[in-house]
Amino acid sequence: MAAPSVSFRISRSAEDLAETIHALSQRLVQLEQRLVAMELQLASSAQEDPAELESLSNVERLLQDCRLLLTEESLPLNNGSVALRPQLQQQLDRNTEPDDVVPDAA
């Protein structure tokens, strides 16, 4: 009579083990899918956005202009007005090109 009891326990243990392996396998598949999704998200965020690069370039140019304004001294003229140093004037001329002007539609 001991034989059927041991056989039942072995069968039950094997069934429990199979269910556990199945659950672990499903969890592994879910984790692999999450990993792939995270890698795709990371890859897409690592791609350079041209608009963002242009915006950062504009910010860099503005910072350079501000630094230039802070470090350059203004030269007083005889008539009491202020003249900019040539380097600063060139920088300002470069930043205000005629392309920025919109013609009147008159």
C-alpha distances in whole Angstrom, upper triangle without the diagonal:
4,5,6,7,9,11,12,13,15,16,18,19,21,22,24,25,27,28,30,31,33,34,36,37,39,40,41,43,45,46,47,49,51,52,54,55,56,58,60,61,62,64,66,67,68,70,74,75,79,80,78,80,84,83,82,85,87,86,87,90,91,90,92,95,94,94,98,99,98,99,103,106,108,112,114,117,121,121,118,115,112,111,108,108,108,104,103,105,104,100,101,103,100,98,100,101,103,99,98,101,101,104,106,105,109
4,6,5,6,9,10,11,13,14,16,17,18,20,21,23,24,26,27,29,30,32,33,35,36,38,39,41,42,43,45,47,48,49,51,53,54,55,57,59,60,61,63,64,65,68,71,73,77,78,76,78,81,81,80,83,85,83,84,88,88,87,89,92,92,91,95,96,95,96,100,103,105,109,111,114,118,118,115,112,109,109,105,105,105,101,100,102,101,97,98,100,97,95,98,98,100,97,96,99,99,102,104,103,107
4,5,5,6,9,10,11,12,14,15,16,18,20,21,22,24,26,27,28,30,31,33,35,36,37,39,41,42,43,45,47,48,49,51,52,53,55,57,58,59,61,63,64,66,70,71,75,76,74,76,79,79,78,81,83,82,83,86,87,86,88,91,91,90,94,95,94,95,99,102,104,108,110,113,117,117,114,111,108,108,104,104,104,100,99,101,100,96,97,99,96,94,96,97,99,95,94,98,97,100,102,102,105
4,6,5,6,9,10,10,12,14,15,16,18,20,21,22,24,25,27,28,30,31,33,34,36,37,39,40,42,43,45,46,48,49,51,52,54,55,57,58,60,61,62,65,68,70,73,74,73,75,78,78,77,80,82,81,82,85,86,85,87,90,89,89,92,94,93,95,98,101,103,107,109,112,116,116,113,110,107,106,103,103,102,99,98,100,98,95,96,97,94,92,95,95,97,94,93,96,95,98,100,100,103
4,5,5,6,9,10,11,12,14,15,16,18,20,21,22,24,26,27,28,30,32,33,34,36,38,39,40,42,44,45,47,48,49,51,53,54,55,57,59,60,61,63,67,68,72,73,71,73,76,76,75,78,80,79,80,83,84,83,85,88,87,87,90,92,91,92,95,99,101,105,107,110,114,113,111,108,105,104,101,101,101,97,96,98,97,93,94,96,93,91,93,94,95,92,91,94,94,97,99,98,102
4,5,5,6,9,10,11,12,14,15,16,18,20,21,22,24,26,27,28,30,31,33,35,36,37,39,41,42,43,45,47,48,49,51,52,53,55,57,58,59,61,65,67,70,71,70,71,75,74,73,76,79,77,78,81,82,81,83,86,85,85,89,90,89,90,94,97,99,103,105,108,112,112,109,106,103,102,99,99,99,95,94,96,95,91,92,94,91,89,91,92,94,91,90,93,93,96,98,97,101
4,5,5,6,9,10,10,12,14,15,16,18,20,21,22,24,26,27,29,30,31,33,35,36,37,39,41,42,43,45,46,48,49,51,52,53,55,57,58,60,64,65,69,70,69,70,73,73,72,75,78,76,77,81,81,80,83,85,85,85,88,90,89,90,93,96,99,102,105,108,111,111,108,106,103,102,98,98,98,94,93,95,94,90,91,93,90,88,90,91,93,89,88,92,91,94,96,96,99
4,5,5,6,8,10,10,12,14,15,16,18,20,21,22,24,25,27,29,30,32,33,34,36,38,39,40,42,44,45,46,48,49,51,52,54,55,57,59,62,64,67,69,67,69,72,72,71,74,76,75,76,79,80,79,81,84,83,83,87,88,87,89,92,95,97,101,103,106,110,110,107,104,101,100,97,97,97,93,92,94,92,89,90,92,88,86,89,89,91,88,87,90,89,93,94,94,97
4,5,5,6,8,10,10,12,14,15,16,18,20,21,22,24,26,27,28,30,32,33,34,36,37,38,40,42,43,45,46,48,49,51,52,54,55,57,61,62,66,67,65,67,70,70,69,72,74,73,73,77,78,76,79,82,81,81,84,86,85,86,89,92,95,98,101,104,107,107,104,102,99,98,95,94,94,91,90,92,90,87,88,90,86,84,87,87,89,86,85,88,88,91,93,93,96
4,5,5,6,9,10,10,12,14,15,16,18,20,21,22,24,26,27,28,30,31,32,35,36,37,39,41,42,43,45,46,47,49,51,52,53,55,59,61,64,65,64,65,69,68,68,70,73,72,72,76,76,75,78,80,80,80,83,85,84,85,88,91,94,97,100,103,106,106,104,101,98,97,93,93,93,89,88,90,89,85,86,88,85,83,86,86,88,85,84,87,87,90,92,91,95
4,5,5,6,9,10,10,12,14,15,16,18,20,21,23,24,25,27,29,30,31,33,35,36,37,39,41,42,43,45,46,48,50,51,52,54,58,59,63,64,63,64,68,67,67,70,72,71,72,75,76,75,77,80,79,79,83,84,84,85,88,91,93,97,99,102,106,106,103,100,97,96,93,92,92,89,88,90,88,85,86,87,84,82,84,85,87,83,82,86,85,88,90,90,93
4,5,5,6,9,10,11,12,14,15,17,18,20,21,23,24,26,27,29,30,32,33,35,36,38,39,41,42,44,45,47,48,49,51,53,57,58,62,63,61,63,66,66,65,68,70,69,70,73,74,73,75,78,77,78,81,82,81,83,86,89,91,95,97,100,104,104,101,98,95,94,91,91,91,87,86,88,87,83,84,86,82,80,83,83,85,82,81,84,83,87,88,88,91
4,5,5,6,9,10,10,12,14,15,16,18,20,21,22,24,26,27,28,30,31,33,35,36,37,39,41,42,43,45,46,48,49,51,55,56,60,61,59,61,64,64,63,66,68,67,68,71,72,71,73,76,75,75,78,80,79,80,83,87,89,93,95,98,102,102,99,96,93,92,89,88,88,85,84,86,84,81,82,84,81,78,81,81,83,80,79,82,82,85,87,87,91
4,5,5,6,9,10,10,12,14,15,16,18,20,21,22,24,26,27,29,30,31,33,35,36,37,39,40,42,43,45,46,47,50,53,55,58,60,58,60,63,63,62,65,67,66,67,70,71,70,72,75,75,75,78,79,79,80,83,86,88,92,95,97,101,101,98,95,92,92,88,88,87,84,83,85,83,80,81,82,79,77,80,80,82,79,78,81,81,84,86,86,89
4,5,5,6,9,10,10,12,14,15,17,18,20,21,23,24,26,27,29,30,32,33,35,36,38,39,41,42,44,45,46,48,52,53,57,58,57,58,62,61,61,64,66,65,66,69,70,69,71,74,74,74,77,79,78,79,82,85,88,91,94,96,100,100,97,94,91,90,87,87,87,83,82,84,82,79,80,81,78,76,78,79,81,77,76,79,79,82,84,83,87
4,5,5,6,9,10,11,12,14,15,17,18,20,21,23,24,26,27,28,30,32,33,35,36,37,39,41,42,43,45,47,51,52,56,57,55,57,60,59,59,62,64,63,64,67,68,67,69,72,71,71,75,76,75,77,80,83,85,89,91,94,98,97,95,92,89,88,85,85,84,81,80,82,80,77,78,79,76,74,77,77,79,76,75,78,77,81,82,82,86
4,5,5,6,9,10,10,12,14,15,16,18,20,21,22,24,26,27,29,30,31,33,35,36,37,39,41,42,43,45,49,50,54,55,53,55,58,58,57,60,62,61,62,65,66,65,67,70,70,70,73,75,74,75,78,81,84,87,90,93,96,96,93,91,87,87,83,83,83,79,78,80,79,75,76,78,75,73,75,76,78,75,74,77,76,80,81,81,85
4,5,5,6,9,10,10,12,14,15,17,18,20,21,23,24,26,27,29,30,31,33,35,36,37,39,41,42,44,47,49,53,54,52,54,57,57,56,59,62,61,61,65,65,65,67,70,69,70,73,74,74,75,78,81,83,87,90,92,96,96,93,90,87,86,83,82,82,78,77,79,78,74,75,77,74,72,74,74,76,73,72,75,75,78,80,80,83
4,5,5,6,9,10,11,12,14,15,17,18,20,21,23,24,26,27,29,30,32,33,35,36,38,39,41,43,46,47,51,52,51,52,56,55,55,58,60,59,60,63,64,63,65,68,68,68,71,73,72,73,76,79,82,85,88,90,94,94,91,88,85,84,81,81,81,77,76,78,76,73,74,75,72,70,72,73,75,71,70,73,73,76,78,77,81
4,5,5,6,9,10,11,12,14,15,16,18,20,21,22,24,26,27,28,30,31,33,34,36,37,39,41,44,46,50,51,49,51,54,53,53,56,58,57,58,61,62,61,63,66,65,65,69,70,69,71,74,77,79,83,85,88,92,91,89,86,83,82,79,78,78,75,74,76,74,71,72,73,70,68,71,71,73,70,69,72,72,75,77,77,80
4,5,5,6,9,10,10,12,14,15,16,18,20,21,22,24,25,27,29,30,31,33,35,36,37,39,43,44,48,49,48,49,53,52,52,54,57,56,56,60,61,60,62,65,64,65,68,69,69,70,73,76,78,82,85,87,91,91,88,85,82,81,78,77,77,74,72,75,73,69,71,72,69,67,69,70,72,69,68,71,71,74,76,76,79
4,5,5,6,9,10,11,12,14,15,17,19,20,21,23,24,26,27,29,30,32,33,35,36,38,42,43,47,48,46,48,51,51,51,54,56,55,56,59,60,59,61,64,64,64,67,69,68,70,72,76,78,81,84,87,90,90,87,84,81,81,77,77,77,73,72,74,72,69,70,71,68,66,68,68,70,67,66,69,69,72,74,73,77
4,5,5,6,9,10,11,12,14,15,17,18,20,21,23,24,26,27,29,30,32,33,35,37,40,41,45,46,45,46,50,49,49,52,54,53,54,57,58,57,59,62,62,62,65,66,66,67,70,73,75,79,82,84,88,88,85,82,79,78,75,75,75,71,70,72,70,67,68,69,66,64,66,67,68,65,64,67,67,70,72,72,75
4,5,5,6,9,10,10,12,14,15,16,18,20,21,22,24,26,27,28,30,31,33,35,38,40,44,45,43,45,48,48,47,50,52,51,52,55,56,55,57,60,60,60,63,64,64,65,68,71,73,77,80,82,86,86,83,80,77,76,73,73,72,69,68,70,68,65,66,67,64,62,65,65,67,64,63,66,66,69,71,71,75
4,5,5,6,9,10,11,12,14,15,17,18,20,21,23,24,26,27,29,30,31,33,37,39,42,44,42,44,47,47,46,49,51,50,51,54,55,55,57,60,59,60,63,64,64,65,68,71,73,77,80,82,86,86,83,80,77,76,73,72,72,68,67,69,67,64,65,67,63,61,64,64,66,63,62,65,65,68,70,70,74
4,5,5,6,9,10,11,12,14,15,17,18,20,21,23,24,26,27,29,30,32,36,37,41,42,40,42,45,45,45,48,50,49,50,53,54,53,56,58,58,58,61,63,63,64,67,70,72,76,78,81,84,84,82,78,75,75,71,71,71,67,66,68,66,63,64,65,62,60,62,62,64,61,60,63,63,66,67,67,71
4,5,5,6,9,10,11,12,14,15,16,18,20,21,22,24,26,27,28,31,34,35,39,40,38,40,43,43,42,45,48,47,47,51,51,51,53,56,55,56,59,60,60,61,64,67,69,73,76,78,82,82,79,76,73,72,69,69,68,65,64,66,64,61,61,63,60,58,60,61,63,59,58,61,61,65,66,66,70
4,5,5,6,9,10,10,12,14,15,16,18,20,21,22,24,26,27,29,32,34,38,39,37,39,42,42,41,44,46,46,46,50,50,50,52,55,55,55,58,59,59,60,63,66,68,72,75,77,81,81,78,75,72,71,68,67,67,63,62,64,63,59,60,62,59,57,59,59,61,58,57,61,61,64,66,66,70
4,5,5,6,9,10,11,12,14,15,17,18,20,21,23,24,26,27,31,32,36,37,36,38,41,41,40,43,45,45,46,49,50,49,51,54,54,54,57,59,59,60,63,66,68,71,74,77,80,80,78,75,72,71,67,67,66,63,62,64,62,58,59,61,57,55,58,58,60,57,56,59,59,62,64,64,67
4,5,5,6,9,10,11,12,14,15,16,18,20,21,23,24,26,30,31,35,35,34,36,39,39,38,41,43,43,44,47,48,47,49,52,52,52,55,57,57,58,61,64,66,69,72,74,78,78,75,72,69,68,65,65,65,61,60,62,60,57,57,59,56,53,56,56,58,55,54,57,57,60,62,61,65
4,5,5,6,9,10,10,12,14,15,16,18,20,21,22,25,28,29,33,34,33,34,38,37,37,39,42,41,41,45,46,45,47,50,50,50,53,55,54,55,58,62,64,67,70,72,76,76,73,70,67,66,63,63,62,59,58,60,58,55,55,57,54,52,54,55,57,54,53,56,56,59,61,61,65
4,5,5,6,9,10,10,12,14,15,16,18,20,21,23,27,28,32,33,32,33,36,37,36,39,41,40,41,44,45,45,47,49,49,50,52,54,54,55,58,61,63,67,70,72,76,76,73,70,67,66,62,62,61,58,57,59,57,54,55,56,53,51,53,54,56,52,52,55,55,58,60,60,64
4,5,5,6,9,10,11,12,14,15,17,18,20,22,25,26,30,31,30,32,35,35,35,37,39,39,40,43,44,44,46,48,48,49,52,53,53,55,57,61,62,66,69,71,75,74,72,69,66,65,61,61,61,57,56,58,56,52,53,55,51,49,52,52,54,50,50,53,52,56,58,58,61
4,5,5,6,9,10,10,12,14,15,16,18,20,24,25,29,30,28,30,33,33,32,35,37,36,37,41,41,41,43,46,46,46,49,51,50,52,54,58,60,63,66,68,72,72,69,66,63,62,59,59,58,55,54,55,54,50,51,53,49,47,50,50,52,49,48,51,51,54,56,56,60
4,5,5,6,9,10,10,12,14,15,16,19,22,24,28,29,27,28,32,32,31,34,36,35,36,39,40,40,42,44,45,45,47,49,49,50,53,56,58,62,65,67,71,71,68,65,62,61,57,57,57,53,52,54,52,49,50,51,48,46,49,49,51,48,47,51,51,54,56,57,60
4,5,5,6,9,10,10,12,14,15,17,21,22,26,27,26,27,31,31,30,33,35,35,36,39,40,40,41,44,44,45,47,49,49,50,53,56,58,62,64,67,70,70,68,65,62,60,57,57,56,52,51,53,51,48,49,50,47,45,48,48,50,46,46,49,49,52,54,55,58
4,5,5,6,9,10,11,12,14,16,19,20,24,25,24,26,29,29,28,31,33,33,34,37,38,38,40,42,43,43,46,47,48,49,51,55,56,60,63,65,69,68,66,63,60,59,55,55,55,51,50,52,50,46,47,48,45,43,45,46,47,44,43,47,46,50,52,52,56
4,5,5,6,9,10,10,12,14,18,19,23,24,22,24,27,27,26,29,31,31,31,35,36,35,37,40,40,40,43,45,45,46,49,52,54,57,60,62,66,66,64,60,57,56,53,53,52,49,48,49,48,44,45,47,44,41,44,44,46,43,42,46,46,49,51,52,55
4,5,5,6,9,10,10,13,16,18,22,23,22,23,26,26,26,28,31,30,31,34,35,35,37,39,40,40,42,44,44,45,48,51,53,57,60,62,66,66,63,60,57,56,52,52,51,48,47,48,47,43,44,46,42,41,43,43,46,42,42,45,45,49,51,52,55
4,5,5,6,9,10,11,15,16,20,21,20,21,24,25,25,27,29,29,30,33,34,34,36,39,39,40,42,44,44,46,48,51,53,56,59,61,65,65,63,59,56,55,51,51,50,47,46,47,46,42,43,44,41,39,41,42,43,40,40,43,43,46,48,49,52
4,5,5,6,9,10,13,14,18,19,18,19,23,23,22,25,27,27,28,31,32,32,34,36,37,37,40,41,42,43,45,49,50,54,57,59,62,62,60,57,54,52,49,49,48,45,44,45,44,40,41,42,39,37,39,40,42,39,38,41,41,44,46,47,51
4,6,5,6,9,12,14,18,19,17,18,22,22,21,23,26,25,26,29,30,30,32,34,35,35,38,39,40,41,43,47,48,52,55,57,61,61,58,55,52,51,47,47,46,43,42,44,42,38,40,41,38,36,38,39,41,38,37,41,41,45,47,48,51
4,6,5,7,10,12,16,18,16,17,21,21,20,23,25,25,26,29,30,30,32,34,35,35,38,40,40,41,43,47,49,52,55,57,61,61,58,55,52,51,47,47,46,42,41,43,41,38,39,40,37,35,38,38,40,37,36,40,40,43,46,46,50
4,5,5,9,10,13,15,14,15,18,19,19,21,24,24,25,27,29,29,31,33,34,34,37,39,39,40,42,46,47,51,53,55,59,59,57,53,50,49,46,45,45,41,40,42,40,36,37,38,35,33,35,35,37,34,34,37,37,40,43,43,47
4,5,8,9,13,14,12,13,17,17,16,19,21,21,22,25,26,26,28,30,31,31,34,36,36,37,39,43,44,48,51,53,56,56,54,51,48,46,43,43,42,39,38,39,38,34,35,36,33,31,34,34,36,33,32,36,36,39,42,42,46
4,6,9,12,14,12,13,16,17,16,18,21,20,21,24,25,25,27,29,30,30,33,35,35,36,38,42,43,47,50,52,56,56,53,50,47,46,42,42,41,37,36,38,36,33,34,35,32,30,33,33,36,33,32,36,37,40,43,43,47
4,6,9,12,11,11,14,15,15,17,19,20,20,23,25,25,26,29,30,30,32,34,35,36,38,42,43,46,49,51,55,55,53,49,46,45,41,41,40,36,36,37,35,32,33,34,30,29,31,31,33,30,30,33,34,37,40,41,44
4,6,9,8,7,11,12,12,13,16,17,17,19,21,22,23,25,27,27,29,31,32,33,35,38,40,43,46,47,51,51,49,46,43,41,38,37,36,33,32,33,31,28,29,30,27,25,28,27,30,27,26,30,31,34,37,38,42
4,6,5,6,9,10,11,12,14,15,16,18,20,21,23,24,26,27,29,30,31,33,34,38,39,42,45,46,50,50,48,44,41,40,37,37,35,32,31,32,30,27,28,29,25,23,26,26,27,24,24,27,28,31,34,35,38
4,5,5,6,9,10,10,12,14,15,16,18,20,21,22,24,26,27,28,30,31,32,36,37,40,42,44,48,47,46,42,39,37,34,34,33,30,29,29,27,24,25,25,22,20,22,22,24,21,21,24,25,28,31,32,35
4,5,5,6,9,10,11,12,14,15,17,18,20,21,23,24,26,27,29,30,31,34,35,38,41,42,46,45,43,40,37,36,33,33,32,29,28,28,26,23,23,24,21,19,21,21,22,19,18,22,22,26,28,29,33
4,5,5,6,9,10,10,12,14,15,16,18,20,21,22,24,26,27,28,30,33,34,37,40,42,45,45,43,40,37,35,32,32,32,29,27,28,27,23,24,25,22,19,22,22,24,22,21,24,25,29,31,32,36
4,5,5,6,9,10,10,12,14,15,16,18,20,21,22,24,26,27,28,32,33,36,39,40,44,44,42,39,36,34,31,30,29,26,25,26,24,21,22,23,20,18,21,21,23,21,20,24,25,29,31,33,36
4,5,5,6,9,10,10,12,14,15,16,18,20,21,22,24,26,27,30,31,34,36,38,41,41,39,36,33,31,28,28,27,24,23,24,22,19,19,20,17,15,17,17,20,17,16,20,21,25,28,29,33
4,5,5,6,9,10,11,12,14,15,17,18,20,21,23,24,25,29,29,33,35,37,41,40,38,35,32,31,27,28,27,24,22,23,22,19,19,20,17,15,17,18,21,18,17,20,22,25,28,30,33
4,5,5,6,9,10,10,12,14,15,16,18,20,21,22,24,27,29,32,35,37,40,40,38,35,32,30,27,27,26,23,22,23,22,18,19,21,18,16,19,20,23,21,19,23,25,28,31,33,36
4,5,5,6,9,10,11,12,14,15,16,18,20,21,22,26,27,30,33,34,38,38,36,33,30,28,25,24,24,20,19,20,19,15,16,18,15,13,16,17,20,18,17,21,23,27,30,32,35
4,5,5,6,9,10,10,12,14,15,16,18,20,21,24,25,28,30,32,36,35,34,30,27,26,22,23,22,19,17,18,17,14,14,16,13,10,13,15,18,16,15,18,20,24,27,29,32
4,5,5,6,9,10,10,12,14,15,16,18,20,23,24,27,30,32,36,35,33,30,27,26,23,23,23,20,18,19,19,15,15,18,15,13,16,18,21,19,18,21,23,27,29,32,35
4,5,5,6,9,10,11,12,14,15,16,18,21,23,26,29,31,35,35,33,30,27,25,22,21,21,18,16,18,17,13,15,17,15,13,16,18,21,20,19,23,25,29,31,34,37
4,5,5,6,9,10,10,12,14,15,16,19,20,24,26,28,32,32,30,27,24,22,18,18,18,15,13,15,14,10,11,13,11,9,12,14,18,17,16,20,22,26,29,31,34
4,5,5,6,9,10,10,12,14,15,18,19,22,25,27,31,30,28,25,22,21,18,18,18,15,13,15,15,11,11,14,12,10,12,15,18,18,16,19,22,26,28,31,33
4,5,5,6,8,10,10,12,14,17,19,22,25,27,31,31,29,26,23,22,18,18,19,16,14,16,16,12,13,16,15,13,16,19,22,22,20,23,26,29,32,35,37
4,5,5,6,9,10,10,12,15,17,20,23,26,29,30,28,25,21,20,16,15,16,12,11,14,13,10,11,14,13,11,15,17,21,21,20,23,26,29,32,35,38
4,5,5,6,9,10,10,13,14,18,20,23,26,27,24,21,18,17,13,13,14,11,8,11,11,7,8,12,11,9,12,15,19,19,18,21,24,27,29,33,35
4,5,5,6,9,10,13,14,18,20,23,26,26,24,21,18,17,14,14,16,13,10,13,14,11,11,15,14,13,15,18,22,22,20,23,26,29,31,35,37
4,5,5,6,8,12,14,17,20,23,27,27,25,22,19,18,14,14,15,13,11,14,15,12,13,16,16,15,18,21,24,25,23,26,29,32,35,38,40
4,5,5,6,9,11,14,18,20,24,25,23,20,16,15,11,10,12,9,7,11,11,9,10,14,14,13,16,19,22,23,22,24,28,31,33,37,39
4,6,5,8,9,13,15,18,22,22,20,17,13,13,10,10,12,10,7,10,12,10,10,14,15,14,16,19,22,24,22,24,27,30,32,36,37
4,6,8,10,14,16,19,23,24,21,19,15,15,12,12,15,13,11,14,16,14,14,18,18,17,19,22,26,27,25,27,31,34,36,39,41
4,7,10,13,16,19,23,24,21,19,16,15,12,11,14,11,10,14,15,13,15,18,19,18,21,23,27,28,27,29,33,35,38,41,43
4,7,9,13,16,19,21,18,16,13,11,8,7,10,9,7,11,13,12,13,16,17,17,19,22,25,27,26,28,31,34,36,39,41
4,6,9,13,16,18,15,14,10,10,8,7,11,11,10,12,15,14,15,18,19,19,21,24,27,29,28,29,33,35,37,40,42
4,6,9,13,14,12,10,6,6,5,6,10,11,9,11,14,14,14,16,19,19,20,22,25,28,26,27,31,33,35,38,39
4,6,10,12,10,9,6,5,6,7,10,12,11,12,15,16,16,18,20,21,22,24,26,29,28,29,32,34,36,40,40
4,7,8,7,6,5,6,9,10,13,16,15,15,18,19,18,20,23,23,23,26,28,31,30,30,33,35,36,40,40
4,6,6,6,6,7,10,12,14,17,16,15,19,20,19,20,23,24,24,26,27,31,30,30,33,34,35,39,39
4,6,7,9,10,14,15,17,21,20,19,22,24,23,24,27,28,27,29,30,34,33,32,36,36,37,41,41
4,6,9,11,14,17,19,22,20,19,23,24,22,23,27,27,26,28,29,33,31,31,34,34,35,39,38
4,7,10,13,16,18,21,19,18,22,23,21,23,26,26,25,28,29,32,31,30,33,34,35,39,39
4,7,10,13,16,18,16,15,19,20,18,19,23,22,21,24,25,29,27,27,30,31,32,35,35
4,7,10,13,15,13,12,16,17,15,17,20,20,19,22,24,27,25,26,29,30,32,35,36
4,7,9,12,10,9,13,14,13,14,17,18,17,20,22,25,24,24,28,29,31,35,35
4,6,8,6,6,10,11,10,12,14,15,15,18,20,23,22,23,27,28,30,34,35
4,6,5,6,9,10,11,12,14,16,17,19,22,24,24,25,29,30,33,36,38
4,5,5,6,9,10,10,12,14,15,17,19,22,22,23,27,29,31,35,36
4,5,5,6,9,10,11,13,15,16,19,21,21,23,27,29,32,35,37
4,5,5,6,9,10,11,12,15,18,20,19,21,25,27,30,33,35
4,5,5,6,9,10,11,13,15,18,18,19,23,24,27,31,32
4,5,5,6,9,10,11,14,16,17,18,22,24,27,30,32
4,5,5,6,9,11,14,16,15,18,21,24,27,30,32
4,5,5,6,9,12,14,13,15,19,21,24,27,29
4,5,5,7,10,12,12,13,17,19,22,25,27
4,6,6,10,11,11,14,17,20,23,26,28
4,6,10,10,9,12,16,18,21,25,27
4,7,8,7,9,13,15,18,21,23
4,5,6,8,12,14,17,20,22
4,5,5,9,10,14,17,19
4,5,8,10,14,16,19
4,6,10,13,15,18
4,6,9,12,15
4,7,9,12
4,6,9
4,5
4
